[in-house]
Amino acid sequence: MPEFIQQLPALIGVIIGALGSYAAIMRGDRARFRREQEARWEERRLAVYTEYARVLKQSVTLTYRVAAHLGNDPHPHPLSPEAAERDFTEAADARDPAGEALLLLGAPDVVDEARTWVVTVIEMERFLREDRRDPEAWAVLLERQRGAREGYYAAVRRDLALPPGHSGRWPVTGPAAGPGAVPRGAAPRGD
């Protein structure tokens, strides 16, 4: 028995060391699991944010083309409202599930900015359904849409801790600019 008592401090030290190692490993595993889980959710949020922007931009591009048909926009590929009706319906149908995913996974300020953007796009669609021919009023709507889009992207960058990005506004002029170029003298688009 005296031998056991002499070795008891060493045995207690081994037990305490093993428990300490186990606790440190578990804490490290939990921290790694949390980091990996946060990274997965961040990737999912980025995918949701990107998909929402893509489907909304699809609607925006359609509005540009129909507005060109009505004489409100310099888009080089005009599309009549009748020809665009099916595309508008499909774009609106795509917005619904993308918007639901955004509501589920998006940060509140991103969702608020997305709402501002989509409401502006809906106003653009309404403007065209009314068959309005008013390039100045259309230009105001375009500017609001661009500002709303910038607000959405800025909120996404803040949520994902990304560095500031480009505004997406750049002048495209002249015939060498290719498809989507703005005719000389027209306002730069910067879509």
ZADO-1210 file (C-alpha; in nm, 4 decimals, padded with zeros to 6 digits):
<atoms>
<atom x="00.0000" y="00.0000" z="00.0000" code="MET" pos="1"/>
<atom x="00.2758" y="00.2503" z="00.0760" code="PRO" pos="2"/>
<atom x="00.3979" y="00.2018" z="-00.2828" code="GLU" pos="3"/>
<atom x="00.0561" y="00.2895" z="-00.4151" code="PHE" pos="4"/>
<atom x="00.0444" y="00.6037" z="-00.1985" code="ILE" pos="5"/>
<atom x="00.3868" y="00.7043" z="-00.3271" code="GLN" pos="6"/>
<atom x="00.2687" y="00.6699" z="-00.6886" code="GLN" pos="7"/>
<atom x="-00.0708" y="00.8304" z="-00.6258" code="LEU" pos="8"/>
<atom x="00.0471" y="01.1887" z="-00.7038" code="PRO" pos="9"/>
<atom x="00.1875" y="01.0707" z="-01.0381" code="ALA" pos="10"/>
<atom x="-00.1339" y="00.8823" z="-01.1146" code="LEU" pos="11"/>
<atom x="-00.3424" y="01.1885" z="-01.0249" code="ILE" pos="12"/>
<atom x="-00.1175" y="01.3991" z="-01.2494" code="GLY" pos="13"/>
<atom x="-00.1705" y="01.1593" z="-01.5401" code="VAL" pos="14"/>
<atom x="-00.5485" y="01.1648" z="-01.4862" code="ILE" pos="15"/>
<atom x="-00.5541" y="01.5459" z="-01.4647" code="ILE" pos="16"/>
<atom x="-00.3345" y="01.5701" z="-01.7772" code="GLY" pos="17"/>
<atom x="-00.5608" y="01.3309" z="-01.9689" code="ALA" pos="18"/>
<atom x="-00.8729" y="01.5242" z="-01.8652" code="LEU" pos="19"/>
<atom x="-00.7026" y="01.8515" z="-01.9596" code="GLY" pos="20"/>
<atom x="-00.6028" y="01.7134" z="-02.3002" code="SER" pos="21"/>
<atom x="-00.9526" y="01.5812" z="-02.3571" code="TYR" pos="22"/>
<atom x="-01.1059" y="01.9193" z="-02.2640" code="ALA" pos="23"/>
<atom x="-00.8623" y="02.1071" z="-02.4898" code="ALA" pos="24"/>
<atom x="-00.9285" y="01.8726" z="-02.7828" code="ILE" pos="25"/>
<atom x="-01.3060" y="01.9001" z="-02.7357" code="MET" pos="26"/>
<atom x="-01.2888" y="02.2796" z="-02.7133" code="ARG" pos="27"/>
<atom x="-01.0748" y="02.2906" z="-03.0286" code="GLY" pos="28"/>
<atom x="-01.3128" y="02.0545" z="-03.2110" code="ASP" pos="29"/>
<atom x="-01.6125" y="02.2651" z="-03.1113" code="ARG" pos="30"/>
<atom x="-01.4416" y="02.5825" z="-03.2275" code="ALA" pos="31"/>
<atom x="-01.3439" y="02.4195" z="-03.5587" code="ARG" pos="32"/>
<atom x="-01.6993" y="02.2868" z="-03.6025" code="PHE" pos="33"/>
<atom x="-01.8424" y="02.6360" z="-03.5401" code="ARG" pos="34"/>
<atom x="-01.5987" y="02.7920" z="-03.7880" code="ARG" pos="35"/>
<atom x="-01.6806" y="02.5300" z="-04.0514" code="GLU" pos="36"/>
<atom x="-02.0531" y="02.5708" z="-03.9901" code="GLN" pos="37"/>
<atom x="-02.0259" y="02.9506" z="-04.0169" code="GLU" pos="38"/>
<atom x="-01.8301" y="02.9118" z="-04.3423" code="ALA" pos="39"/>
<atom x="-02.0982" y="02.6800" z="-04.4841" code="ARG" pos="40"/>
<atom x="-02.3759" y="02.9228" z="-04.3918" code="TRP" pos="41"/>
<atom x="-02.1754" y="03.2099" z="-04.5354" code="GLU" pos="42"/>
<atom x="-02.1379" y="03.0179" z="-04.8638" code="GLU" pos="43"/>
<atom x="-02.5111" y="02.9482" z="-04.8660" code="ARG" pos="44"/>
<atom x="-02.5939" y="03.3126" z="-04.7981" code="ARG" pos="45"/>
<atom x="-02.3614" y="03.4197" z="-05.0793" code="LEU" pos="46"/>
<atom x="-02.5359" y="03.1755" z="-05.3148" code="ALA" pos="47"/>
<atom x="-02.8791" y="03.3088" z="-05.2090" code="VAL" pos="48"/>
<atom x="-02.7661" y="03.6708" z="-05.2448" code="TYR" pos="49"/>
<atom x="-02.6180" y="03.6010" z="-05.5871" code="THR" pos="50"/>
<atom x="-02.9254" y="03.4137" z="-05.7106" code="GLU" pos="51"/>
<atom x="-03.1563" y="03.6920" z="-05.5939" code="TYR" pos="52"/>
<atom x="-02.9459" y="03.9518" z="-05.7763" code="ALA" pos="53"/>
<atom x="-02.9386" y="03.7349" z="-06.0893" code="ARG" pos="54"/>
<atom x="-03.3157" y="03.6899" z="-06.1098" code="VAL" pos="55"/>
<atom x="-03.3794" y="04.0550" z="-06.0321" code="LEU" pos="56"/>
<atom x="-03.1258" y="04.1648" z="-06.2935" code="LYS" pos="57"/>
<atom x="-03.3103" y="03.9450" z="-06.5439" code="GLN" pos="58"/>
<atom x="-03.6212" y="04.1581" z="-06.4839" code="SER" pos="59"/>
<atom x="-03.4182" y="04.4771" z="-06.5080" code="VAL" pos="60"/>
<atom x="-03.2727" y="04.3771" z="-06.8450" code="THR" pos="61"/>
<atom x="-03.6203" y="04.3003" z="-06.9761" code="LEU" pos="62"/>
<atom x="-03.7398" y="04.6436" z="-06.8671" code="THR" pos="63"/>
<atom x="-03.4497" y="04.8062" z="-07.0536" code="TYR" pos="64"/>
<atom x="-03.5423" y="04.6228" z="-07.3717" code="ARG" pos="65"/>
<atom x="-03.9135" y="04.7053" z="-07.3525" code="VAL" pos="66"/>
<atom x="-03.8316" y="05.0656" z="-07.2629" code="ALA" pos="67"/>
<atom x="-03.6174" y="05.0803" z="-07.5766" code="ALA" pos="68"/>
<atom x="-03.9156" y="04.9623" z="-07.7809" code="HIS" pos="69"/>
<atom x="-04.1213" y="05.2466" z="-07.6303" code="LEU" pos="70"/>
<atom x="-03.8460" y="05.5017" z="-07.7022" code="GLY" pos="71"/>
<atom x="-03.7447" y="05.5527" z="-07.3385" code="ASN" pos="72"/>
<atom x="-03.4084" y="05.3714" z="-07.3361" code="ASP" pos="73"/>
<atom x="-03.1146" y="05.3406" z="-07.5788" code="PRO" pos="74"/>
<atom x="-03.0843" y="04.9609" z="-07.5343" code="HIS" pos="75"/>
<atom x="-02.9688" y="04.8149" z="-07.8684" code="PRO" pos="76"/>
<atom x="-03.2125" y="04.5186" z="-07.8585" code="HIS" pos="77"/>
<atom x="-03.5673" y="04.6533" z="-07.8197" code="PRO" pos="78"/>
<atom x="-03.8448" y="04.4120" z="-07.7358" code="LEU" pos="79"/>
<atom x="-04.2161" y="04.4764" z="-07.7681" code="SER" pos="80"/>
<atom x="-04.4282" y="04.4471" z="-07.4523" code="PRO" pos="81"/>
<atom x="-04.6237" y="04.1640" z="-07.6131" code="GLU" pos="82"/>
<atom x="-04.3083" y="03.9678" z="-07.6947" code="ALA" pos="83"/>
<atom x="-04.1726" y="04.0281" z="-07.3441" code="ALA" pos="84"/>
<atom x="-04.4881" y="03.9278" z="-07.1544" code="GLU" pos="85"/>
<atom x="-04.3918" y="03.5617" z="-07.1170" code="ARG" pos="86"/>
<atom x="-04.0370" y="03.6570" z="-07.0127" code="ASP" pos="87"/>
<atom x="-04.1723" y="03.9026" z="-06.7532" code="PHE" pos="88"/>
<atom x="-04.3947" y="03.6293" z="-06.6110" code="THR" pos="89"/>
<atom x="-04.1058" y="03.3843" z="-06.5906" code="GLU" pos="90"/>
<atom x="-03.8798" y="03.6456" z="-06.4307" code="ALA" pos="91"/>
<atom x="-04.1459" y="03.7303" z="-06.1712" code="ALA" pos="92"/>
<atom x="-04.1991" y="03.3602" z="-06.1022" code="ASP" pos="93"/>
<atom x="-03.8241" y="03.3161" z="-06.0478" code="ALA" pos="94"/>
<atom x="-03.8192" y="03.6101" z="-05.8047" code="ARG" pos="95"/>
<atom x="-04.0583" y="03.4430" z="-05.5618" code="ASP" pos="96"/>
<atom x="-03.8473" y="03.1411" z="-05.4573" code="PRO" pos="97"/>
<atom x="-03.5303" y="03.3512" z="-05.4666" code="ALA" pos="98"/>
<atom x="-03.6998" y="03.6044" z="-05.2394" code="GLY" pos="99"/>
<atom x="-03.8128" y="03.3330" z="-04.9982" code="GLU" pos="100"/>
<atom x="-03.4599" y="03.1951" z="-04.9756" code="ALA" pos="101"/>
<atom x="-03.3388" y="03.5484" z="-04.9118" code="LEU" pos="102"/>
<atom x="-03.5924" y="03.5918" z="-04.6309" code="LEU" pos="103"/>
<atom x="-03.4813" y="03.2628" z="-04.4765" code="LEU" pos="104"/>
<atom x="-03.1043" y="03.3113" z="-04.4891" code="LEU" pos="105"/>
<atom x="-03.0449" y="03.6814" z="-04.5471" code="GLY" pos="106"/>
<atom x="-02.9360" y="03.9339" z="-04.2888" code="ALA" pos="107"/>
<atom x="-03.2121" y="04.1842" z="-04.2029" code="PRO" pos="108"/>
<atom x="-03.0356" y="04.4823" z="-04.3617" code="ASP" pos="109"/>
<atom x="-02.9707" y="04.2826" z="-04.6820" code="VAL" pos="110"/>
<atom x="-03.3395" y="04.1858" z="-04.6963" code="VAL" pos="111"/>
<atom x="-03.4384" y="04.5505" z="-04.6467" code="ASP" pos="112"/>
<atom x="-03.2103" y="04.6632" z="-04.9295" code="GLU" pos="113"/>
<atom x="-03.3396" y="04.3808" z="-05.1511" code="ALA" pos="114"/>
<atom x="-03.6938" y="04.5012" z="-05.0889" code="ARG" pos="115"/>
<atom x="-03.5999" y="04.8542" z="-05.1913" code="THR" pos="116"/>
<atom x="-03.4457" y="04.7197" z="-05.5103" code="TRP" pos="117"/>
<atom x="-03.7365" y="04.4923" z="-05.6043" code="VAL" pos="118"/>
<atom x="-03.9969" y="04.7617" z="-05.5348" code="VAL" pos="119"/>
<atom x="-03.8121" y="04.9899" z="-05.7764" code="THR" pos="120"/>
<atom x="-03.7994" y="04.7150" z="-06.0399" code="VAL" pos="121"/>
<atom x="-04.1728" y="04.6573" z="-05.9958" code="ILE" pos="122"/>
<atom x="-04.2283" y="05.0317" z="-06.0480" code="GLU" pos="123"/>
<atom x="-04.0242" y="05.0086" z="-06.3687" code="MET" pos="124"/>
<atom x="-04.2424" y="04.7207" z="-06.4875" code="GLU" pos="125"/>
<atom x="-04.5586" y="04.9176" z="-06.4001" code="ARG" pos="126"/>
<atom x="-04.4239" y="05.2185" z="-06.5932" code="PHE" pos="127"/>
<atom x="-04.3890" y="04.9977" z="-06.9007" code="LEU" pos="128"/>
<atom x="-04.7277" y="04.8269" z="-06.8605" code="ARG" pos="129"/>
<atom x="-04.8836" y="05.1757" z="-06.8672" code="GLU" pos="130"/>
<atom x="-04.7206" y="05.2147" z="-07.2115" code="ASP" pos="131"/>
<atom x="-04.5565" y="05.5397" z="-07.1043" code="ARG" pos="132"/>
<atom x="-04.3259" y="05.7210" z="-07.3409" code="ARG" pos="133"/>
<atom x="-04.1330" y="05.9537" z="-07.1132" code="ASP" pos="134"/>
<atom x="-03.7533" y="05.9158" z="-07.1332" code="PRO" pos="135"/>
<atom x="-03.6946" y="06.1660" z="-06.8517" code="GLU" pos="136"/>
<atom x="-03.9215" y="05.9831" z="-06.6064" code="ALA" pos="137"/>
<atom x="-03.7618" y="05.6565" z="-06.7178" code="TRP" pos="138"/>
<atom x="-03.4151" y="05.8004" z="-06.6478" code="ALA" pos="139"/>
<atom x="-03.5266" y="05.8848" z="-06.2926" code="VAL" pos="140"/>
<atom x="-03.6465" y="05.5270" z="-06.2433" code="LEU" pos="141"/>
<atom x="-03.3180" y="05.3933" z="-06.3818" code="LEU" pos="142"/>
<atom x="-03.1207" y="05.6054" z="-06.1396" code="GLU" pos="143"/>
<atom x="-03.3333" y="05.4830" z="-05.8471" code="ARG" pos="144"/>
<atom x="-03.2852" y="05.1220" z="-05.9593" code="GLN" pos="145"/>
<atom x="-02.9092" y="05.1660" z="-05.9845" code="ARG" pos="146"/>
<atom x="-02.8931" y="05.3242" z="-05.6401" code="GLY" pos="147"/>
<atom x="-03.1071" y="05.0455" z="-05.4933" code="ALA" pos="148"/>
<atom x="-02.8838" y="04.7839" z="-05.6543" code="ARG" pos="149"/>
<atom x="-02.5753" y="04.9532" z="-05.5117" code="GLU" pos="150"/>
<atom x="-02.7403" y="04.9550" z="-05.1682" code="GLY" pos="151"/>
<atom x="-02.8167" y="04.5830" z="-05.1954" code="TYR" pos="152"/>
<atom x="-02.4604" y="04.4940" z="-05.2952" code="TYR" pos="153"/>
<atom x="-02.3155" y="04.7132" z="-05.0197" code="ALA" pos="154"/>
<atom x="-02.5354" y="04.5386" z="-04.7610" code="ALA" pos="155"/>
<atom x="-02.4280" y="04.1975" z="-04.8942" code="VAL" pos="156"/>
<atom x="-02.0623" y="04.2972" z="-04.8701" code="ARG" pos="157"/>
<atom x="-02.1099" y="04.4177" z="-04.5126" code="ARG" pos="158"/>
<atom x="-02.2890" y="04.0982" z="-04.4144" code="ASP" pos="159"/>
<atom x="-02.0202" y="03.8750" z="-04.5644" code="LEU" pos="160"/>
<atom x="-01.7352" y="04.1002" z="-04.4459" code="ALA" pos="161"/>
<atom x="-01.6171" y="04.1564" z="-04.8031" code="LEU" pos="162"/>
<atom x="-01.4160" y="04.4583" z="-04.9087" code="PRO" pos="163"/>
<atom x="-01.5990" y="04.7417" z="-05.0830" code="PRO" pos="164"/>
<atom x="-01.6703" y="04.6678" z="-05.4468" code="GLY" pos="165"/>
<atom x="-01.7254" y="04.8507" z="-05.7702" code="HIS" pos="166"/>
<atom x="-02.0479" y="05.0437" z="-05.8161" code="SER" pos="167"/>
<atom x="-02.1094" y="04.8795" z="-06.1524" code="GLY" pos="168"/>
<atom x="-02.1427" y="05.2169" z="-06.3203" code="ARG" pos="169"/>
<atom x="-01.9120" y="05.2765" z="-06.6094" code="TRP" pos="170"/>
<atom x="-01.9606" y="05.4630" z="-06.9315" code="PRO" pos="171"/>
<atom x="-01.9826" y="05.2514" z="-07.2444" code="VAL" pos="172"/>
<atom x="-01.9793" y="05.4677" z="-07.5544" code="THR" pos="173"/>
<atom x="-01.9065" y="05.4478" z="-07.9217" code="GLY" pos="174"/>
<atom x="-01.9418" y="05.1777" z="-08.1863" code="PRO" pos="175"/>
<atom x="-01.6232" y="04.9970" z="-08.0770" code="ALA" pos="176"/>
<atom x="-01.7809" y="04.9236" z="-07.7393" code="ALA" pos="177"/>
<atom x="-01.9839" y="04.6352" z="-07.8840" code="GLY" pos="178"/>
<atom x="-02.3280" y="04.5059" z="-07.7866" code="PRO" pos="179"/>
<atom x="-02.5019" y="04.7138" z="-07.5243" code="GLY" pos="180"/>
<atom x="-02.3033" y="05.0247" z="-07.6133" code="ALA" pos="181"/>
<atom x="-02.4696" y="05.3569" z="-07.5637" code="VAL" pos="182"/>
<atom x="-02.4964" y="05.5738" z="-07.8729" code="PRO" pos="183"/>
<atom x="-02.2849" y="05.8866" z="-07.8697" code="ARG" pos="184"/>
<atom x="-02.4550" y="06.1656" z="-07.6819" code="GLY" pos="185"/>
<atom x="-02.6750" y="05.9307" z="-07.4772" code="ALA" pos="186"/>
<atom x="-02.6371" y="05.8944" z="-07.1033" code="ALA" pos="187"/>
<atom x="-02.3978" y="05.6189" z="-06.9924" code="PRO" pos="188"/>
<atom x="-02.5842" y="05.3161" z="-06.8604" code="ARG" pos="189"/>
<atom x="-02.3590" y="05.1475" z="-06.6067" code="GLY" pos="190"/>
<atom x="-02.5927" y="04.8565" z="-06.5467" code="ASP" pos="191"/>
</atoms>
